[in-house]
Amino acid sequence: MRILFTVIILACISLNVLAESPIKEKEVKKVNDLLDKQVNAWNKGNIGKFMDTYWKSDDLVFVGSKGVTYGWQPTLENYKRSYPNKKAMGNLRFDILDIRKIDKKTIFVVGRFFLTRNAGNVDGHFTLVVQKKAGKWVIVSDHSSADD
C-alpha cells in the first residue's frame, strides 16, 4: 500500500511539473512570427497567404459568428465569401493578450483583433490553438468573436 501511495504521489508531482512548463522565448517568437505573417498577408489582400498559417487539414476547426467550420478548404471558402476583395478586408491589427504553452507541441493564444475598413470597423477577441505539425507551427483551432 505504501508503494502504491508513493507511486501516486510521484505521478502527481511529475504531472504538475510538466503542466507548469514555461513557454520558451523562441516559441513566443515563432507564434508572433506566425501572427505577423497573418497580418501582413491580410493587409496586402492575400487570403491565400493568410490561410498558409492554418493547418491544411480536414481537422482544422474555425469558430466564428456563423458557427463552426471544419476543414481548411471550407474555412478558406468562408473567408473568400466574407472578404471578396482588399476593400472588404480592410486593415488588420492584433494585440496579443496571453500566450501559454499547453505541451511540447501546443500553444494557446488569446488576443484582440481590430479590423479597420470603409464598410465599418470590427473588433473582438480570438483564441487560437497553435501546434507544431511536421516541423511547422500552424493554427489548428481558431475561435474569433466580434464585440457587439
Secondary structure, 3 states (H helix, E strand, C coil): CHHHHHHHHHHHHHHHHHHCCCCCHHHHHHHHHHHHHHHHHHHCCCHHHHHCCECCCCCCEEEECCEEEECHHHHHHHHHHHCCCHHHHCEEEEEEEEEEEEECCEEEEEEEEEEECCCCCEEEEEEEEEEEECCEEEEEEEEEEECC
